[in-house]
Structures are given as structure tokens and as C-alpha cells.
Amino acid sequence: MNLPVFFYHRTLAIFLVGVVIFPSALASSSQQQRTVRTSSVATAAGGGADSHRIPVFDLASTDTQQLASDIADACSTYGFFQVVNHGISADLIARFREQCQLYFELPMNRKKSWKRNDHNSRGFFDDEFTKQRRDWKQCLDVGVPGSRDWTISDDAEANACLDGFNQFPGHEILPDFRPTILEYFDACAALSDRLARLMALGVGLPENDPFITDLRENHSSYLRMNYYPLCEESDDPATLGISPHKDAGFLTILLQDDDCHSLEAEVNGEWILAHPVPGGLTINTGDMAEIWSNGKYKAPQHRVLTSNTKTRYSAPFFYNPGYHTFVRPFISDTSKVKYHPCLWGYFRAVRFAGDLKDFDVEIQINDFEIADQVPSAHLKRQEKFHENELHRIPFDVGRYEYLMKKYPGI
């Protein structure tokens, strides 16, 4: 089944110039092993065709150290890149796309019967806030079950976790949906682990660094399936599929439509299109990678445009630490540490609460910065969250709202 594709052309804006592939046949053998590409973009404001280069990395490369170094450079410079030969088969991606479309074609009243709520972050929704502004999209979130065992019933008590329970359509409604989504989920988790190990190598750590191992064994990742309907107000710059934001977790793997002009990332103060390369996946670093790398890796700000002519589908896989994990800079020189430890379960809970309910302010990693400033109230709230082991208890907006009020900002 061919999915609708999303093409958005802005006459004032950013356009794709091309894909430059190197090295040439005359390159050295080490360059041949790298097989790095760059996707060139330019802006009408100036700078020419080479004003920005979005790296595209071939994961079939046999030069692991060079690949790790290149990925580290991309994470430090842009915070995003693309990968090809990533190990997720074209057949699986095609089947996954088909199931996503079938899901969003279901009647709205059916989808809303699986709607997420104040006590469950997983399920269908069409009312999310980003930066206190409602997004123009429909979504389904599916995440690691509390038992870490997909064979157990989704609503079994053993599957309760901070994010709640998964809500899949029944076999009688979409018989191939759940098995296909789980197959794609596991493939994304395996790719995320490989990328995380390369990111560790890129900063001089072993690929079996304890944090990377803990990330692999205890990750609390979730897969989001997005559908962006037509938007009659797409010419209004204030109307966006998703408002500018940074991803909270460690890294994100994004599957875009093959011909897509809707995802924009901010690079050096300019918004540039992250146009997908054929067969590629778009990767970006998140807040936890920025804390862990002590600011070396940048979590990029990005947004999603709307269209009045084309619908669009996408699927980000958010590779997140374990709920119990304190993410802290890996460097040993305490005089150079830039961030307080951040408990992922707390950060995730408060960030999601802000997505579900319009709080006054959204939690950010600058709340955890070590600087000559008044300590953020989030440090005290996080302490109480940890003391009461709230990472073990299913999601509850009211519980986090109480924490915000009990320990108000100064």
C-alpha cells in the first residue's frame, strides 16, 4: 500500500540542493570505508548551496572508529543526522507504514476509546501541547511494558509502569497491527543501542560503558505513530504540526515519509529542512544525551510544519533511559561538570504532564545546570520523587501537580 506523502514548498524558505556522495573512486581505502554522505541545504537569506550540510552516514561502514568520530561530530555540530544501511529492512518498514495508515483510518470514536488520560500516558491522542501550544496531529504511543515481556497481556498488572499500559486495537479490528508494531519496535531498539555505542566511542568511552549498558538493559523507550491531517491554516506561521521543542530522551529515530518537506531543525539560528534520503532514517540527540555528554552533544530544537494539500505520517522512536536512572555527565573532573544528575523518571513524568495539561512552564535541562544561579525547584522535587520511589508507580498528573505546588519555584 502506498502511503500519502507530504510535500510542503515555501517560497521564502529553505530548499534541498542535493545529496553529495563521497568519496570518489579515487579516494583512499579509509575514506571508502567511511561512506559518509551529506545532504546540502541552503536558505534564501544567503550562504549558498553549501551553507549547511546534514550528514548522512552509511552504517555498513567497517571503520567503526571513524564512523563513531563522524557521528560524534554531527551530534556536536547539528544534533541530528541521517543513516542508511541501518539494518531495518525495507519490507518491515513498508508493513509498518501500512499498519499505521490502517490505524489512523479507523473511525475517530474507535480511536478515542483507546485515548490516553491523566493516569496513562500511552494510547491515542489528538490534543497534545508543545510549549503551551496545541499541536496539529493525531498520535498513538506504544512503549516498553512494565514486565518487559510483550507476551503478557497489555493490561496485566505486571505491565504497569510509570508510563502506564499499552492500548492496542484488538486482533479482530487490525489483526496484523500489534505483531508488526512490536517487530518494528524491537528493530528500533537494536538500532538505538548500536547508535548509543557509537556515540560513546565518539567521546572516548568504551562501547560497553556502564551507562550505555544500563540504557540497553533498562530503557523505557516508546514509539509514537503520527498522522498530520490537512490544515486549512497552514499559511499561518503560528499553526504547526508540532511547535519548536527538543526531545527529552537520549536519542530519537525518526521514520519520515519518503518525500517529505515538513521537519525543520534549527541550526545556527536558521530553520533548515531535514529532507529524508531514500531508505534513510533521521536521528537526533535528546536532552539526556546532552547532559550525559556534559554539553558536547547538542539536543537540537526542531518543529513540524503543516499543509493544506497533503497529509503526512511519521514515526519517532524515543530511546530513553530507565525510569530509575540518574543521568549525569560522564566526565570525572568535577570542576568541569555542567549539570546536576537528572532522574529520568522524574524528568519524563513532568515533561509528559506538561504535554497533557497546560502547565505554566515546561521542564528543561537548563533547570539542572550547575551555574551561578538560584537552584531550580526541580532539584528538590526530583529528590522527593526519588525518595518516594514514584518511578515505580503508574503515571498520575495530579501527583506531579502536587509536587510542583508543594515545592514552588523561587
Backbone torsions as a table, in degrees:
resi	resn	phi	psi	omega
1	MET	NA	130.7	177.5
2	ASN	-88.3	125.6	178.6
3	LEU	-81.3	152.1	172.0
4	PRO	-60.5	147.1	177.0
5	VAL	-113.3	159.4	-173.5
6	PHE	-116.0	117.9	177.2
7	PHE	-122.1	123.1	-178.3
8	TYR	-128.0	115.9	-177.3
9	HIS	-109.6	127.0	179.6
10	ARG	-117.2	119.1	-174.6
11	THR	-69.1	-22.5	179.7
12	LEU	-88.7	-7.1	-155.2
13	ALA	-111.3	-143.4	-164.0
14	ILE	-98.5	136.0	-179.9
15	PHE	-132.7	155.5	179.4
16	LEU	-82.7	129.7	178.8
17	VAL	-93.6	-39.2	179.0
18	GLY	167.4	-177.5	175.0
19	VAL	-118.2	121.3	-179.1
20	VAL	-99.7	121.7	-177.3
21	ILE	-107.8	128.9	175.8
22	PHE	-145.9	156.9	14.6
23	PRO	-88.4	173.6	176.8
24	SER	-83.6	178.6	-179.5
25	ALA	-65.6	-18.5	-179.4
26	LEU	-90.6	-0.3	-176.2
27	ALA	-70.2	164.6	178.8
28	SER	-70.7	163.8	-178.7
29	SER	-63.7	-34.7	179.2
30	SER	-66.6	-37.1	177.3
31	GLN	-67.5	-37.6	-180.0
32	GLN	-62.6	-35.3	-179.8
33	GLN	-69.1	-29.2	-178.0
34	ARG	-67.2	-45.1	-178.0
35	THR	43.8	57.6	178.7
36	VAL	-97.4	135.8	174.2
37	ARG	-115.1	164.3	169.8
38	THR	-135.6	138.6	177.1
39	SER	-96.3	117.2	-173.7
40	SER	-91.9	136.6	175.8
41	VAL	-134.2	154.5	178.0
42	ALA	-138.9	162.4	178.6
43	THR	-117.2	152.5	-179.9
44	ALA	-65.6	-20.4	-178.7
45	ALA	-71.8	-12.7	177.8
46	GLY	127.5	178.2	178.9
47	GLY	107.7	-21.5	176.4
48	GLY	78.6	179.5	-173.3
49	ALA	-64.9	-24.1	-176.5
50	ASP	-103.9	21.8	-177.6
51	SER	-65.2	-27.5	176.0
52	HIS	-143.2	148.3	173.4
53	ARG	-133.1	120.0	178.1
54	ILE	-92.4	114.0	-175.6
55	PRO	-66.0	143.8	172.6
56	VAL	-126.7	119.0	-174.1
57	PHE	-108.7	137.4	177.3
58	ASP	-91.8	110.4	-176.6
59	LEU	-76.1	-0.6	172.9
60	ALA	-80.4	-4.4	179.5
61	SER	-57.0	141.0	178.0
62	THR	-94.6	-6.1	179.9
63	ASP	-93.9	84.4	-173.2
64	THR	-62.5	-42.9	-178.1
65	GLN	-64.0	-41.4	179.0
66	GLN	-67.3	-40.9	178.0
67	LEU	-61.5	-43.7	178.7
68	ALA	-62.1	-41.5	179.0
69	SER	-64.0	-42.6	-179.8
70	ASP	-65.3	-41.5	179.0
71	ILE	-66.1	-39.9	177.3
72	ALA	-60.9	-41.0	177.5
73	ASP	-61.8	-42.3	-179.7
74	ALA	-66.0	-41.6	179.6
75	CYS	-65.6	-31.6	-178.7
76	SER	-80.6	-32.2	-174.4
77	THR	-92.1	-48.7	-174.9
78	TYR	-109.1	-36.4	-172.2
79	GLY	83.0	1.4	175.7
80	PHE	-151.7	156.7	-179.9
81	PHE	-162.5	178.0	176.8
82	GLN	-124.5	156.2	179.2
83	VAL	-130.7	142.9	172.0
84	VAL	-122.2	166.5	-174.3
85	ASN	50.3	48.2	-173.2
86	HIS	-89.1	-6.3	175.8
87	GLY	95.4	-6.7	175.0
88	ILE	-94.6	117.2	-170.0
89	SER	-66.8	151.6	177.2
90	ALA	-62.4	-34.6	178.9
91	ASP	-63.9	-45.1	179.2
92	LEU	-64.2	-42.5	179.2
93	ILE	-62.2	-41.4	179.1
94	ALA	-63.4	-43.9	178.8
95	ARG	-66.2	-38.0	177.9
96	PHE	-64.2	-45.7	178.0
97	ARG	-57.8	-43.9	-178.7
98	GLU	-61.2	-44.3	-179.2
99	GLN	-66.3	-36.4	176.9
100	CYS	-61.6	-45.8	-179.7
101	GLN	-63.3	-42.1	179.1
102	LEU	-60.7	-38.4	179.5
103	TYR	-63.0	-50.3	-175.0
104	PHE	-73.7	-13.2	174.2
105	GLU	-80.9	-10.3	178.0
106	LEU	-63.7	153.9	178.3
107	PRO	-58.1	145.5	-177.0
108	MET	-59.2	-39.8	-179.2
109	ASN	-64.5	-29.8	176.7
110	ARG	-69.7	-47.2	-180.0
111	LYS	-62.2	-39.3	-178.6
112	LYS	-69.9	-14.7	175.1
113	SER	-71.2	-14.1	176.4
114	TRP	-111.5	26.3	-173.1
115	LYS	-70.9	139.5	174.5
116	ARG	-69.2	164.5	-174.3
117	ASN	-153.2	-170.5	-176.3
118	ASP	-62.8	-15.4	-176.7
119	HIS	-117.9	3.3	-178.5
120	ASN	-151.0	114.3	-177.4
121	SER	-81.0	-6.2	-175.5
122	ARG	-104.8	146.8	-179.6
123	GLY	129.9	-164.2	-178.5
124	PHE	-84.1	149.4	171.9
125	PHE	-161.7	155.4	176.6
126	ASP	-141.5	25.7	-172.4
127	ASP	-139.1	35.9	-178.0
128	GLU	-81.3	146.5	174.6
129	PHE	-105.1	136.5	169.9
130	THR	-126.3	122.8	-175.8
131	LYS	55.1	41.9	177.9
132	GLN	63.5	22.8	177.7
133	ARG	-129.2	133.6	-177.0
134	ARG	-71.3	135.1	-180.0
135	ASP	-81.4	157.2	177.8
136	TRP	-102.8	83.0	-176.0
137	LYS	-168.0	163.1	166.7
138	GLN	-117.8	146.6	-175.1
139	CYS	-144.3	160.0	167.1
140	LEU	-134.9	128.2	176.4
141	ASP	-107.8	132.8	176.7
142	VAL	-132.1	131.4	-176.4
143	GLY	-135.1	175.5	178.9
144	VAL	-56.9	126.8	178.7
145	PRO	-70.3	154.5	-178.6
146	GLY	-57.1	-34.1	179.9
147	SER	-79.0	-14.3	-172.3
148	ARG	61.0	24.1	-178.7
149	ASP	-128.8	106.6	-176.7
150	TRP	-70.5	-13.2	-177.9
151	THR	-79.6	-16.0	178.2
152	ILE	-80.2	147.1	179.7
153	SER	-53.3	137.1	-174.9
154	ASP	-57.9	-33.6	-177.4
155	ASP	-97.0	13.2	177.8
156	ALA	-67.3	148.6	-178.5
157	GLU	-57.2	-34.6	-179.0
158	ALA	-64.1	-18.9	-177.9
159	ASN	-92.9	3.5	175.9
160	ALA	-66.5	137.3	175.9
161	CYS	-152.6	177.7	-176.4
162	LEU	-53.4	-37.8	-179.0
163	ASP	-81.3	-8.8	177.5
164	GLY	104.0	-140.3	-176.8
165	PHE	-124.4	150.5	173.8
166	ASN	-75.6	149.2	177.7
167	GLN	-130.5	96.7	178.8
168	PHE	-97.6	149.1	170.3
169	PRO	-65.1	146.4	-177.4
170	GLY	-64.6	159.2	179.8
171	HIS	-58.0	-33.4	-179.1
172	GLU	-71.4	-17.1	-179.9
173	ILE	-93.0	-54.0	177.8
174	LEU	-133.7	89.0	-171.4
175	PRO	-61.2	-30.2	-176.5
176	ASP	-99.6	0.8	-172.4
177	PHE	-66.2	-59.0	-174.3
178	ARG	-59.7	-49.8	-179.1
179	PRO	-61.5	-35.2	-179.8
180	THR	-70.0	-43.8	-179.9
181	ILE	-63.4	-40.8	179.9
182	LEU	-66.3	-38.1	177.6
183	GLU	-63.2	-43.1	179.0
184	TYR	-69.0	-39.0	178.6
185	PHE	-57.5	-49.7	-178.4
186	ASP	-64.1	-36.1	178.1
187	ALA	-65.5	-39.2	177.7
188	CYS	-67.1	-38.3	178.8
189	ALA	-63.3	-41.3	179.3
190	ALA	-65.8	-42.0	178.2
191	LEU	-65.8	-39.9	178.5
192	SER	-59.8	-41.9	179.0
193	ASP	-62.4	-42.3	179.3
194	ARG	-63.1	-44.4	179.4
195	LEU	-64.2	-39.7	179.1
196	ALA	-63.3	-39.6	178.0
197	ARG	-65.2	-39.1	176.2
198	LEU	-66.0	-38.1	177.5
199	MET	-64.2	-35.0	176.4
200	ALA	-67.6	-47.0	177.5
201	LEU	-57.7	-35.2	-177.4
202	GLY	-67.2	-17.6	176.8
203	VAL	-111.7	16.0	174.7
204	GLY	86.6	12.7	177.6
205	LEU	-98.2	156.8	173.7
206	PRO	-70.0	152.2	-178.0
207	GLU	-69.5	-15.4	174.9
208	ASN	-100.8	29.0	174.5
209	ASP	-50.8	140.0	-176.1
210	PRO	-52.7	-38.7	179.7
211	PHE	-65.8	-41.5	-179.5
212	ILE	-66.1	-37.7	177.3
213	THR	-65.8	-44.6	177.9
214	ASP	-62.3	-37.8	178.3
215	LEU	-61.1	-45.0	-179.8
216	ARG	-64.8	-44.1	-172.4
217	GLU	-81.3	-25.2	-173.2
218	ASN	-126.7	14.7	-176.0
219	HIS	-57.2	146.9	179.9
220	SER	-114.2	43.7	-171.9
221	SER	-68.4	158.1	172.0
222	TYR	-142.0	153.7	-179.1
223	LEU	-109.6	128.4	178.8
224	ARG	-112.3	128.9	173.9
225	MET	-103.9	121.8	-176.0
226	ASN	-109.0	141.7	170.1
227	TYR	-129.9	124.6	179.7
228	TYR	-108.0	102.5	179.6
229	PRO	-68.2	171.3	174.0
230	LEU	-61.9	146.4	-178.3
231	CYS	-132.5	112.5	-178.4
232	GLU	-67.1	-20.0	-178.6
233	GLU	-99.2	25.0	-174.4
234	SER	-64.9	-21.0	178.0
235	ASP	-75.5	-13.7	178.3
236	ASP	-81.5	115.7	-177.3
237	PRO	-61.4	-17.4	179.3
238	ALA	-81.8	-11.8	-179.5
239	THR	-97.6	111.4	-175.7
240	LEU	-130.4	150.7	173.0
241	GLY	-60.1	-46.3	171.9
242	ILE	-141.6	131.5	179.3
243	SER	-70.1	163.2	-179.8
244	PRO	-54.3	133.4	-177.6
245	HIS	-162.8	168.8	171.0
246	LYS	-117.3	144.7	178.4
247	ASP	-74.4	144.3	-172.1
248	ALA	-82.1	-30.7	-170.1
249	GLY	-81.2	-153.0	-176.7
250	PHE	-85.1	-51.6	175.0
251	LEU	-151.9	161.5	-179.5
252	THR	-127.7	134.9	172.3
253	ILE	-107.7	118.5	-176.0
254	LEU	-112.8	125.0	170.3
255	LEU	-96.4	115.2	178.0
256	GLN	-101.8	165.0	168.8
257	ASP	-61.9	150.7	-174.6
258	ASP	-61.3	-36.3	179.9
259	ASP	-119.8	89.3	-168.5
260	CYS	-130.5	129.5	177.4
261	HIS	-128.1	61.1	-174.4
262	SER	-133.9	-27.8	179.5
263	LEU	-86.1	125.7	176.5
264	GLU	-122.5	140.0	175.7
265	ALA	-119.2	148.4	-179.7
266	GLU	-91.7	120.9	178.6
267	VAL	-129.0	119.6	179.0
268	ASN	53.2	39.8	176.3
269	GLY	82.1	1.6	179.5
270	GLU	-116.8	146.4	175.8
271	TRP	-90.7	123.2	180.0
272	ILE	-124.5	148.0	-179.8
273	LEU	-75.6	132.5	173.2
274	ALA	-96.2	76.7	-175.4
275	HIS	-76.1	126.7	-175.3
276	PRO	-71.0	141.8	173.2
277	VAL	-89.2	151.9	-178.6
278	PRO	-56.3	129.1	178.3
279	GLY	74.9	4.7	-175.4
280	GLY	-97.6	166.9	173.3
281	LEU	-125.4	143.1	-179.9
282	THR	-94.5	131.5	-177.5
283	ILE	-117.6	136.9	169.1
284	ASN	-138.4	150.8	177.8
285	THR	-81.5	157.6	-178.8
286	GLY	-119.8	-178.8	-177.3
287	ASP	-56.0	-40.4	-177.0
288	MET	-68.9	-32.2	175.1
289	ALA	-67.9	-34.7	178.9
290	GLU	-67.9	-42.5	176.5
291	ILE	-64.8	-49.0	-177.5
292	TRP	-58.5	-38.1	-179.0
293	SER	-86.8	5.0	-179.2
294	ASN	59.7	35.6	175.8
295	GLY	92.5	-4.1	179.3
296	LYS	-66.7	-48.1	177.8
297	TYR	-85.8	134.1	-175.5
298	LYS	-102.7	129.5	171.8
299	ALA	-83.3	111.1	-172.9
300	PRO	-78.7	143.9	171.6
301	GLN	-78.3	134.5	179.8
302	HIS	-146.7	164.8	-178.0
303	ARG	-148.5	167.4	179.8
304	VAL	-125.4	127.8	-179.8
305	LEU	-81.3	165.2	175.4
306	THR	-110.5	170.9	179.0
307	SER	-145.7	148.1	174.0
308	ASN	-102.9	9.1	-178.3
309	THR	-124.6	-25.2	-175.2
310	LYS	-135.1	138.0	170.2
311	THR	-84.7	164.8	-176.2
312	ARG	-148.4	147.7	175.2
313	TYR	-123.9	147.8	172.8
314	SER	-154.2	167.9	-178.9
315	ALA	-149.8	101.9	172.4
316	PRO	-87.7	137.2	172.8
317	PHE	-107.7	117.4	-176.5
318	PHE	-96.9	110.0	-179.4
319	TYR	-88.1	106.7	-170.5
320	ASN	-117.8	149.6	176.2
321	PRO	-63.9	172.8	173.2
322	GLY	-66.9	150.8	-178.1
323	TYR	-58.6	-31.0	-176.5
324	HIS	-84.2	-8.5	-169.3
325	THR	-78.9	128.7	169.3
326	PHE	-89.6	115.7	178.4
327	VAL	-87.4	125.3	-178.1
328	ARG	-140.9	154.5	178.7
329	PRO	-56.9	140.2	-175.9
330	PHE	-79.2	-13.7	-174.7
331	ILE	-70.0	147.8	-175.9
332	SER	-91.6	-19.1	-179.5
333	ASP	-78.6	101.6	-174.6
334	THR	-63.0	-23.6	-179.8
335	SER	-70.9	-15.1	-177.8
336	LYS	-108.1	-0.2	-179.1
337	VAL	-68.4	130.8	-175.1
338	LYS	-101.2	-14.7	-173.5
339	TYR	-131.7	144.2	166.4
340	HIS	-69.3	153.6	173.0
341	PRO	-57.1	142.0	-178.8
342	CYS	-120.7	119.9	177.8
343	LEU	-78.2	114.6	-174.1
344	TRP	-59.5	-41.3	-178.7
345	GLY	-57.6	-41.3	178.3
346	TYR	-67.3	-48.2	-177.8
347	PHE	-59.4	-45.0	180.0
348	ARG	-63.0	-45.8	-176.8
349	ALA	-62.4	-46.2	-177.7
350	VAL	-71.5	-37.8	177.9
351	ARG	-63.2	-44.5	-180.0
352	PHE	-67.3	-38.8	177.9
353	ALA	-57.1	-37.2	177.6
354	GLY	-70.8	-27.1	175.2
355	ASP	-71.8	-36.2	-175.0
356	LEU	-82.7	-35.4	-177.2
357	LYS	-130.9	140.1	-175.0
358	ASP	-77.5	84.7	174.6
359	PHE	-73.7	166.0	-178.2
360	ASP	-66.9	-32.3	-176.1
361	VAL	-146.0	150.3	-179.6
362	GLU	-102.8	136.8	179.6
363	ILE	-63.9	138.6	-179.3
364	GLN	-136.0	162.4	-178.8
365	ILE	-71.9	-17.3	176.0
366	ASN	-68.2	-13.4	172.4
367	ASP	-68.8	-15.8	-178.0
368	PHE	-109.7	6.4	179.2
369	GLU	-69.0	142.0	172.8
370	ILE	-93.8	109.3	-176.5
371	ALA	-155.0	174.4	178.5
372	ASP	-78.4	73.5	-178.5
373	GLN	-149.2	165.3	177.1
374	VAL	-66.2	128.4	-179.4
375	PRO	-56.2	139.4	179.4
376	SER	-66.1	145.6	176.3
377	ALA	-63.9	-20.2	179.5
378	HIS	-63.3	-26.8	179.2
379	LEU	-66.0	-41.3	177.0
380	LYS	-70.4	-41.6	179.1
381	ARG	-62.8	-41.1	179.3
382	GLN	-63.0	-39.7	178.3
383	GLU	-59.8	-45.8	-179.5
384	LYS	-69.5	-36.5	176.0
385	PHE	-58.4	-44.6	-178.6
386	HIS	-69.5	-44.9	-178.8
387	GLU	-58.3	-37.2	-177.8
388	ASN	-91.9	6.7	177.8
389	GLU	49.6	44.4	-178.8
390	LEU	-69.1	-15.0	177.1
391	HIS	-67.7	-15.6	179.3
392	ARG	-91.2	-6.5	-172.8
393	ILE	-107.6	135.9	178.9
394	PRO	-54.9	153.0	-174.4
395	PHE	-53.2	142.3	175.8
396	ASP	-154.4	110.5	-177.7
397	VAL	-57.7	-42.0	-178.0
398	GLY	-60.8	-35.3	-179.7
399	ARG	-64.2	-41.3	-178.4
400	TYR	-76.8	-31.5	176.3
401	GLU	-64.9	-36.6	177.5
402	TYR	-63.9	-42.7	177.5
403	LEU	-59.6	-41.9	-179.0
404	MET	-62.2	-39.2	-177.8
405	LYS	-77.7	-35.6	-177.9
406	LYS	-69.5	-34.6	179.9
407	TYR	-122.6	74.1	-174.6
408	PRO	-70.5	156.2	175.5
409	GLY	-67.7	157.7	-178.7
410	ILE	-92.7	NA	NA
